[in-house]
Amino acid sequence: MARRNPERKMSLSSHLRELRTRLYWSALFIALASVGGWFLFDPVFEILQKPFRDLAATSQISATINFGTVSAPFDLRVQVSVFLGLILASPFWLYNFWAYISPALNLRTKRISLTFATLATPLFFAGCYIAWSLIPTFVKSLLSFAPIGSATIINANDYILFTLRILIVFGIALVLPAVLLLLNYLGVVTANSILKGWRLAVFIAAVISALATPVSDPMSMLLLAVPLIALYFVAALIAKLFDRKKSKKLEQPLNAS
């Protein structure tokens, strides 16, 4: 029996159902991981307070994290738990993200989606780790502008949003080369177009690094910019191999004829 839909085309309603399914599973995994994040709150918050304690112990600046309202500790715990759940569940929502935006839901697409999740997950974690290691430097650099003898009282929710923004930007920044590589694999961009845009890529990497790092320390910017640029050229090199493989497949029928 002939297949009724060999090209696996989907109607608008089918796309909406697919989007709903992907969002449902992603939200479910994030919710389950957030439960684990709830129990990780205390050690994580202890680590986040360490820059303040170190600064207070080694200088004349008093720096503490403050809870302004009665419900603030609970609100903060929920925010941190959800964020930790977002990180822990990243392999699942990254897979669902790519599976949805892929052009066709077939075996090849599933393999590409798994490849994307396999590549993007460690890159996302690596970006978060780089940001995590730089947060003490950011805090000490910013609080060093406070006058000697003054008391720096930081709102806990503001501080957490500050750290979450840095972690998310660093994580997503390192995932972008994987997206570029898989777009090449799907034939959206070529390796030559990637290489031709290296100047723009270096500029964008510098801008992202400057926006992601809230201090003027050039070393902090380089710790994000250098991996971004290196991953860009690695993606271009792998894309070149993909293009050569595609061209060989196209030449085989011509040689056979």
C-alpha positions in Angstrom: 0.0 0.0 0.0 1.4 3.4 -0.9 2.1 5.9 1.8 -0.4 8.7 1.9 2.1 11.3 3.2 5.6 10.3 2.0 7.0 13.8 2.6 5.6 13.8 6.2 4.0 17.2 5.7 2.0 18.6 8.6 -1.0 20.9 8.7 -1.2 23.9 10.9 -3.3 22.0 13.5 -0.7 19.2 13.4 2.1 21.7 14.1 0.1 23.1 17.0 -0.5 19.7 18.5 3.2 18.9 18.0 4.2 22.1 19.7 1.8 21.4 22.6 3.3 17.9 23.0 6.8 19.2 23.0 6.0 21.9 25.5 4.2 19.4 27.7 7.1 17.0 27.9 9.6 19.7 28.4 7.6 21.3 31.2 7.1 17.9 32.8 10.8 17.1 32.9 11.6 20.6 34.2 9.0 20.3 36.9 10.4 16.9 38.0 14.0 18.3 38.0 12.8 21.3 39.9 11.8 19.0 42.8 15.4 17.9 42.9 16.5 21.5 42.7 14.4 22.3 45.8 16.6 20.0 47.9 19.8 21.4 46.3 18.8 25.0 47.3 20.8 25.1 50.6 24.2 24.0 49.2 23.7 26.2 46.1 22.7 29.3 48.1 25.7 28.6 50.5 28.0 28.8 47.5 26.4 31.9 46.2 26.9 33.7 49.5 30.6 32.8 49.6 31.9 35.8 47.6 30.1 38.1 50.1 31.6 36.3 53.1 35.1 36.3 51.6 34.9 40.0 50.8 33.7 40.9 54.3 36.5 38.8 55.9 39.3 40.3 53.8 38.3 44.0 53.6 36.6 46.7 55.5 33.4 46.4 53.5 30.4 44.7 55.1 28.5 42.7 52.5 25.4 40.7 53.3 22.4 39.3 51.5 19.1 40.6 52.8 15.5 39.3 52.7 13.2 42.2 52.5 9.8 40.5 53.1 8.5 37.6 55.1 7.7 35.6 51.9 11.0 36.4 50.2 12.9 33.3 51.4 10.1 31.0 50.0 10.0 33.0 46.7 13.7 32.8 46.4 13.8 29.0 47.0 11.1 28.5 44.3 13.1 30.6 41.8 16.3 28.8 42.4 14.6 25.4 42.3 13.0 26.1 38.9 16.3 27.4 37.6 18.2 24.3 38.8 15.4 22.2 37.2 15.9 24.0 34.0 19.6 23.1 34.0 19.2 19.5 35.1 16.5 18.9 32.5 18.4 20.6 29.7 19.0 17.4 27.8 15.3 16.8 27.5 14.1 20.3 26.5 17.0 20.8 24.1 16.0 17.5 22.4 12.3 18.6 22.2 13.3 22.0 20.9 15.3 20.6 18.0 12.8 17.9 17.3 10.1 20.5 16.8 11.9 22.9 14.6 13.3 20.1 12.4 11.6 20.0 9.0 10.2 16.4 9.2 9.5 14.0 12.0 11.2 10.9 10.6 14.0 8.6 11.7 16.7 10.9 10.3 15.3 13.9 12.2 15.2 11.9 15.4 18.8 11.0 15.0 19.7 14.7 14.3 17.7 15.7 17.4 19.6 13.2 19.5 22.8 14.5 18.1 21.9 18.1 18.8 21.0 17.2 22.4 24.2 15.3 22.8 26.3 18.2 21.6 24.3 21.1 23.1 23.9 19.6 26.6 27.7 19.6 27.5 28.1 22.9 25.9 25.3 24.4 27.9 26.8 22.9 31.1 30.2 24.2 30.2 28.9 27.7 29.7 27.1 27.6 33.1 30.3 26.3 34.7 32.4 29.1 33.2 29.8 31.6 34.5 29.7 29.9 37.9 33.5 30.2 38.3 33.4 33.9 37.3 30.6 35.0 39.7 32.9 35.5 42.7 35.1 37.7 40.5 32.1 39.7 39.3 30.8 40.2 42.9 34.1 41.2 44.3 34.8 43.6 41.4 31.4 45.3 41.7 31.4 45.6 45.5 34.9 47.0 45.5 33.4 50.3 44.3 31.6 50.6 47.7 33.3 53.2 50.0 35.5 51.7 52.8 33.5 51.3 56.0 30.2 51.2 54.3 27.6 48.4 54.6 26.5 46.7 51.4 23.1 45.1 51.8 22.0 43.2 48.7 18.4 42.1 48.2 18.4 38.3 47.8 16.0 38.2 44.9 18.0 40.9 43.0 21.2 39.0 43.5 19.7 35.7 42.4 18.3 37.3 39.2 21.8 38.7 38.6 23.5 35.3 38.8 20.7 33.5 36.8 21.0 36.0 34.0 24.8 35.4 33.8 24.4 31.6 33.9 21.7 31.5 31.2 23.6 33.9 28.8 26.8 31.9 29.2 25.0 28.6 28.7 23.0 29.6 25.6 26.1 31.4 24.1 28.0 28.1 24.0 25.0 26.2 22.5 24.9 28.6 19.5 27.7 26.9 17.5 25.9 23.5 17.8 22.8 25.1 16.3 24.9 26.5 13.5 26.5 23.1 12.8 23.1 21.3 12.6 21.7 24.0 10.3 24.6 23.2 8.0 23.8 19.5 8.3 20.2 20.2 7.2 21.4 22.2 4.3 20.3 25.7 5.5 23.8 27.1 5.5 27.1 26.0 3.9 30.6 25.8 5.4 31.8 28.5 3.0 29.1 30.9 4.2 30.1 30.2 7.8 33.8 30.8 7.1 33.0 34.0 5.2 31.1 35.4 8.2 34.0 34.9 10.6 34.6 38.7 11.1 30.9 39.1 12.0 31.1 36.1 14.3 34.1 37.5 16.2 32.3 40.8 16.6 29.2 39.1 17.9 31.2 37.0 20.3 32.9 40.1 21.6 29.5 41.8 22.1 27.9 38.8 23.8 30.9 38.6 26.1 30.7 42.3 26.9 27.0 42.0 27.7 27.3 38.8 29.7 30.1 40.0 31.9 29.0 42.9 34.2 32.5 44.0 35.0 35.2 45.7 32.8 37.7 43.0 33.5 39.1 41.9 30.1 40.1 38.5 31.3 36.4 37.7 32.2 35.4 38.7 28.7 38.1 36.6 27.1 37.0 33.5 29.1 33.7 33.6 27.2 34.8 35.1 23.9 37.7 32.7 23.2 35.6 29.5 23.6 32.8 31.0 21.5 35.2 31.9 18.6 37.0 28.5 18.9 33.7 26.6 18.8 32.6 28.7 15.7 35.7 27.7 13.7 35.3 24.0 14.9 31.7 24.1 13.7 32.9 25.6 10.3 35.5 22.7 10.0 32.9 20.0 10.7 30.5 21.7 8.3 33.2 21.6 5.7 33.4 17.8 6.2 29.6 17.5 5.9 29.6 19.5 2.6 32.3 17.3 1.1 30.4 14.2 2.1 27.2 15.6 0.5 29.1 16.6 -2.7 30.5 13.0 -3.0 27.0 11.6 -2.7 25.8 13.9 -5.5 28.8 12.9 -7.8 28.2 9.2 -7.4 25.0 9.0 -9.6 26.7 11.2 -12.3 29.8 8.9 -12.4 27.5 5.8 -12.5 25.7 7.2 -15.5 
